[in-house]
Amino acid sequence: MSQVFIREGISAERFNHKERRGKFEIIADVLSVARKGAKKTQIVYNANLNFKIVSEYLSFLVAKGFIGNTGRNYTTTENGENFLRIYKEMEELFA
């Protein structure tokens, strides 16, 4: 399953099948949306998640230092960018 990130969003190809995403895919989607800064609502819609799930992932990612939170805006940190780079490399290895 090869996924291509378009801009800071998620590829449409990923949502054309019924397969569920794993935790790492969801994390990559959230981090991708937050690259240039995003509010929770933007993350919900662009990562195709609901508010409850996004809140859980955001809390986890902020605690681990992958996302920074300034007020209502979330931004991917350097650690988050490193995760995305490694995640993309892993995707390419398994493609």
C-alpha positions in Angstrom: 0.0 0.0 0.0 1.9 3.0 -1.2 0.7 6.4 0.1 1.8 9.7 -1.3 1.4 12.8 0.8 0.1 15.7 -1.3 1.0 19.1 0.0 0.5 19.1 3.7 -2.7 17.0 3.4 -3.4 13.3 2.9 -3.7 11.5 -0.4 -7.1 10.8 -1.7 -6.0 7.3 -2.7 -5.7 6.3 0.9 -9.4 6.8 1.5 -10.6 5.0 -1.6 -10.5 1.6 0.1 -12.1 0.3 3.2 -9.0 -0.8 5.0 -8.6 0.8 8.4 -5.5 2.9 9.2 -3.1 1.9 11.8 -1.8 4.1 14.6 1.3 5.1 12.7 -0.7 6.1 9.6 -3.0 8.2 11.8 0.0 9.9 13.5 1.6 10.6 10.1 -1.7 12.1 8.9 -2.1 14.3 11.9 1.6 15.4 11.7 1.3 16.1 8.0 -1.8 18.3 8.5 -0.1 20.2 11.3 3.1 21.0 9.4 2.3 24.6 8.7 0.1 25.0 11.7 -3.5 23.9 12.0 -6.5 24.2 14.4 -8.1 21.0 15.8 -11.0 21.4 13.4 -8.7 21.5 10.4 -6.9 18.4 11.7 -10.2 16.6 12.2 -11.4 17.2 8.6 -8.0 16.9 6.8 -7.0 13.7 8.6 -10.5 12.3 8.3 -10.9 11.7 12.1 -13.5 12.6 14.7 -12.9 15.1 17.6 -12.6 12.4 20.3 -9.9 10.5 18.4 -8.0 13.7 17.4 -8.0 14.9 21.0 -6.4 11.6 22.1 -3.8 11.7 19.4 -3.0 15.4 20.0 -2.5 14.9 23.7 -0.2 12.0 23.0 1.8 13.8 20.3 2.1 17.0 22.4 3.3 14.9 25.4 5.9 13.1 23.2 7.1 16.4 21.7 6.0 15.6 18.1 3.5 18.5 18.0 3.6 22.0 19.6 0.5 23.7 20.9 0.3 27.4 21.0 -3.2 28.4 22.0 -5.5 26.7 19.6 -2.9 26.2 16.9 -0.9 22.9 16.5 2.4 22.7 14.7 4.6 19.8 13.9 7.9 20.0 15.7 11.4 18.9 14.6 10.8 15.6 16.2 7.5 15.3 14.3 9.3 16.1 11.1 11.8 13.4 11.9 9.0 10.9 12.4 7.4 11.8 9.1 10.8 11.4 7.3 11.4 8.0 8.8 7.8 7.0 8.2 8.0 7.9 4.5 11.3 5.9 4.2 9.5 2.9 5.8 6.6 3.2 3.4 9.0 3.2 0.5 10.8 0.1 1.8 7.5 -1.8 2.0 6.1 -0.5 -1.3 
